[in-house]
């Protein structure tokens, strides 16, 4: 596994976290549950961080170091 050029896993995990955040927003506590409501800030944090790391690695994949 090439950690410097691996960006797809970050996009996938960011998408999963973003989906969980959307489910929490749309469903609310009644549908998503109190656990998902408590984890909402972490879902947003992980989704933004993973998309950022994935985007940086995606842009640097063809550059020579």
LOMAR-407104 format. One line per field, with one value per residue: residue in one letter; y, x, z negated of N, C-alpha, C, CB in turn. Coordinates in nm, 4 decimals. Glycine has a CB too. Example, Ala and Ser with C-alpha at 12.3 -4.5 7.8 and 13.67 -1.06 7.14 Angstrom:
BEGIN
nuro <- A|S;
n.y <- -0.5690|-0.2250;
n.x <- 1.3190|1.2850;
n.z <- -0.7800|-0.7080;
ca.y <- -0.4500|-0.1060;
ca.x <- 1.2300|1.3670;
ca.z <- -0.7800|-0.7140;
c.y <- -0.3300|0.0030;
c.x <- 1.3200|1.2900;
c.z <- -0.7800|-0.7870;
cb.y <- -0.4473|-0.0598;
cb.x <- 1.1308|1.4084;
cb.z <- -0.9046|-0.5725;
This chain:
BEGIN
nuro <- X|X|X|X|X|X|X|X|X|X|X|X|X|X|X|X|X|X|X|X|X|X|X|X|X|X|X|X|X|X|X|X|X|X|X|X|X|X|X|X|X|X|X|X|X|X|X|X|X|X|X|X|X|X|X|X|X|X|X|X|X|X|X|X|X;
n.y <- -0.1181|0.2126|0.4819|0.7506|0.8070|0.7156|0.7944|0.7340|0.5856|0.7775|0.9504|0.7762|0.7120|0.9718|1.0253|0.8379|0.9325|1.1858|1.1121|0.9951|1.2266|1.3740|1.2035|1.2285|1.4990|1.5157|1.3100|1.3555|1.3359|1.1600|0.9714|0.9023|0.8641|0.9050|0.8505|0.8918|1.1605|1.2629|1.2011|1.3631|1.6079|1.4885|1.3350|1.5376|1.6591|1.4451|1.3979|1.6393|1.6519|1.4128|1.4508|1.6726|1.5769|1.3713|1.5245|1.6813|1.4802|1.3710|1.5799|1.5895|1.3546|1.3183|1.4695|1.5166|1.4363;
n.x <- 0.0843|0.0624|0.1167|0.1565|0.0402|-0.2151|-0.5392|-0.8036|-0.9219|-0.9485|-1.1374|-1.3561|-1.4020|-1.4510|-1.6840|-1.8589|-1.8684|-1.9764|-2.2241|-2.3348|-2.3515|-2.5401|-2.7619|-2.8052|-2.8769|-3.1092|-3.2761|-3.2850|-3.3066|-3.5099|-3.5249|-3.2563|-3.1310|-2.9949|-2.7252|-2.6178|-2.6711|-2.5055|-2.2600|-2.2425|-2.0766|-1.8218|-1.8544|-1.8769|-1.6233|-1.4462|-1.5293|-1.4689|-1.1923|-1.1011|-1.1806|-1.0222|-0.7563|-0.7606|-0.8028|-0.5694|-0.3748|-0.4654|-0.4180|-0.1407|-0.0514|0.0714|0.2965|0.6501|0.8806;
n.z <- 0.0000|0.0926|-0.0855|-0.0330|0.2134|0.1898|0.2085|0.2466|0.0408|-0.1564|-0.0407|-0.0306|-0.3060|-0.3970|-0.2554|-0.3715|-0.6364|-0.5873|-0.4859|-0.7147|-0.8727|-0.7268|-0.7484|-1.0206|-1.0382|-0.8776|-0.9791|-1.2542|-1.6173|-1.6742|-1.4651|-1.3925|-1.6346|-1.9679|-1.9907|-1.7332|-1.7127|-1.9093|-1.7981|-1.5792|-1.5554|-1.5325|-1.3022|-1.1091|-1.1410|-1.0728|-0.8077|-0.6737|-0.7215|-0.5981|-0.3292|-0.2726|-0.3072|-0.1167|0.1184|0.1296|0.1596|0.4002|0.5797|0.5696|0.6836|0.9323|0.9237|0.9183|0.6649;
ca.y <- 0.0000|0.3355|0.5799|0.8851|0.8240|0.6569|0.8988|0.6839|0.5448|0.8987|0.9953|0.6834|0.7328|1.1032|1.0121|0.7664|1.0245|1.2904|1.0504|0.9842|1.3606|1.4084|1.1236|1.2882|1.6264|1.4937|1.2239|1.4078|1.2426|1.0596|0.8642|0.8611|0.8215|0.9958|0.8210|0.9612|1.3034|1.2948|1.1830|1.4552|1.6909|1.4049|1.3012|1.6533|1.6741|1.3406|1.4129|1.7517|1.6148|1.3108|1.5115|1.7599|1.4935|1.3064|1.6218|1.7164|1.3672|1.3570|1.6811|1.5650|1.2193|1.3200|1.5546|1.4522|1.4916;
ca.x <- 0.0000|0.1401|0.0479|0.1701|-0.0474|-0.3459|-0.6378|-0.9401|-0.9763|-0.9891|-1.2633|-1.4621|-1.4337|-1.5128|-1.8214|-1.9364|-1.8913|-2.0676|-2.3557|-2.3844|-2.3890|-2.6655|-2.8676|-2.8321|-2.9468|-3.2423|-3.3553|-3.3004|-3.2866|-3.6160|-3.4956|-3.1156|-3.0972|-2.9140|-2.5846|-2.5800|-2.6749|-2.3848|-2.1437|-2.2520|-1.9560|-1.7110|-1.8802|-1.8385|-1.4792|-1.3819|-1.5585|-1.3903|-1.0512|-1.0729|-1.1889|-0.9059|-0.6378|-0.7763|-0.7859|-0.4268|-0.3027|-0.5084|-0.3485|0.0028|-0.0204|0.1550|0.4133|0.7767|0.9369;
ca.z <- 0.0000|0.1053|-0.1698|0.0234|0.3286|0.1637|0.1807|0.2609|-0.0888|-0.2278|0.0178|-0.0697|-0.4472|-0.4068|-0.2072|-0.4724|-0.7487|-0.5415|-0.4791|-0.8526|-0.9169|-0.6583|-0.8110|-1.1512|-1.0180|-0.8216|-1.0659|-1.3890|-1.7279|-1.6719|-1.3688|-1.3948|-1.7698|-2.0480|-1.9641|-1.6092|-1.7411|-1.9853|-1.7119|-1.4658|-1.5352|-1.4851|-1.1625|-1.0281|-1.1487|-0.9936|-0.6652|-0.6214|-0.7248|-0.4969|-0.1968|-0.2562|-0.2867|0.0130|0.2250|0.1357|0.2172|0.5382|0.6590|0.5697|0.7278|1.0522|0.9056|0.8849|0.5421;
c.y <- 0.1240|0.4474|0.7212|0.9094|0.7660|0.7658|0.8468|0.6441|0.6659|0.9538|0.9056|0.7044|0.8706|1.1019|0.9411|0.8581|1.1364|1.2368|1.0347|1.1206|1.4034|1.3310|1.1823|1.4180|1.6021|1.4143|1.2809|1.2992|1.1303|0.9425|0.8126|0.8116|0.9197|0.9742|0.8951|1.1122|1.3461|1.2864|1.2809|1.5443|1.6108|1.3616|1.4167|1.6724|1.5717|1.3570|1.5273|1.7168|1.5130|1.3662|1.6026|1.6801|1.4233|1.4014|1.6622|1.6034|1.3441|1.4574|1.6559|1.4299|1.2166|1.4056|1.4709|1.5175|1.4931;
c.x <- 0.0885|0.0671|0.0558|0.0708|-0.1871|-0.4444|-0.7807|-1.0014|-1.0200|-1.1197|-1.3793|-1.5015|-1.4966|-1.6568|-1.9114|-1.9681|-1.9876|-2.2101|-2.4163|-2.4262|-2.5216|-2.7823|-2.9057|-2.9100|-3.0909|-3.3309|-3.3814|-3.2808|-3.3902|-3.5821|-3.3529|-3.0728|-3.0042|-2.7649|-2.5366|-2.5805|-2.5509|-2.2597|-2.1406|-2.1292|-1.8360|-1.7307|-1.8411|-1.6871|-1.4074|-1.4093|-1.4782|-1.2423|-1.0176|-1.0825|-1.0687|-0.7792|-0.6439|-0.7542|-0.6386|-0.3474|-0.3410|-0.4352|-0.1994|0.0422|0.0720|0.2803|0.5357|0.8323|1.0870;
c.z <- 0.0000|0.0311|-0.1127|0.1364|0.3084|0.1231|0.1849|0.1275|-0.1711|-0.1728|-0.0242|-0.2157|-0.4700|-0.3603|-0.3065|-0.5904|-0.7103|-0.5312|-0.6177|-0.9069|-0.8535|-0.7189|-0.9461|-1.1379|-0.9749|-0.9187|-1.2027|-1.4934|-1.7229|-1.5804|-1.3816|-1.5321|-1.8392|-2.0224|-1.8396|-1.6318|-1.8192|-1.8988|-1.5948|-1.4495|-1.4858|-1.3405|-1.0707|-1.0263|-1.0617|-0.8453|-0.6047|-0.6163|-0.6157|-0.3558|-0.1707|-0.2291|-0.1517|0.1286|0.2403|0.1990|0.3628|0.6275|0.6694|0.6287|0.8493|1.0375|0.8709|0.7582|0.5482;
cb.y <- 0.0000|0.3731|0.5783|0.9068|0.7610|0.5488|1.0118|0.5658|0.4631|1.0051|0.9990|0.5382|0.7177|1.2035|0.9381|0.6414|1.0844|1.3464|0.9149|0.9222|1.4615|1.3789|0.9772|1.3132|1.7126|1.4199|1.0942|1.4713|1.3165|1.1229|0.9135|0.9765|0.6845|0.9773|0.6697|0.9237|1.3391|1.2012|1.0420|1.5414|1.7607|1.2821|1.2652|1.7797|1.6618|1.2041|1.4367|1.8772|1.5585|1.1940|1.5907|1.8464|1.3902|1.2454|1.7452|1.7476|1.2415|1.3760|1.8170|1.5748|1.1458|1.3693|1.6590|1.4629|1.4127;
cb.x <- -0.0957|0.1622|0.1066|0.3120|0.0153|-0.3365|-0.6226|-0.9421|-0.8725|-0.8799|-1.2525|-1.4173|-1.3069|-1.4344|-1.8232|-1.8603|-1.7586|-2.0217|-2.3472|-2.2769|-2.2782|-2.6549|-2.8229|-2.7018|-2.8738|-3.2317|-3.2887|-3.4369|-3.2942|-3.7466|-3.5191|-3.0266|-3.0337|-2.9452|-2.5636|-2.6765|-2.8020|-2.3715|-2.1409|-2.3741|-1.9191|-1.6958|-2.0283|-1.9064|-1.4332|-1.4286|-1.7082|-1.4118|-1.0147|-1.1683|-1.3197|-0.8870|-0.6245|-0.9127|-0.8724|-0.3717|-0.3292|-0.6604|-0.3719|0.0547|-0.1478|0.0749|0.3873|0.8788|0.8908;
cb.z <- -0.1218|0.2555|-0.3095|0.0739|0.4486|0.0542|0.2795|0.3549|-0.1666|-0.2188|0.1698|-0.0472|-0.5330|-0.3267|-0.0763|-0.5206|-0.7966|-0.4057|-0.4100|-0.9435|-0.8822|-0.5066|-0.8273|-1.2259|-0.9131|-0.6869|-1.0807|-1.4054|-1.8629|-1.6280|-1.2268|-1.3522|-1.7667|-2.1965|-1.9474|-1.4932|-1.8193|-2.1044|-1.6596|-1.4809|-1.6647|-1.5738|-1.1424|-1.0808|-1.2923|-1.0392|-0.6435|-0.7074|-0.8620|-0.5123|-0.1828|-0.3801|-0.3995|0.0238|0.1979|-0.0054|0.1362|0.5492|0.6003|0.4306|0.7596|1.1687|0.7964|1.0036|0.4211;
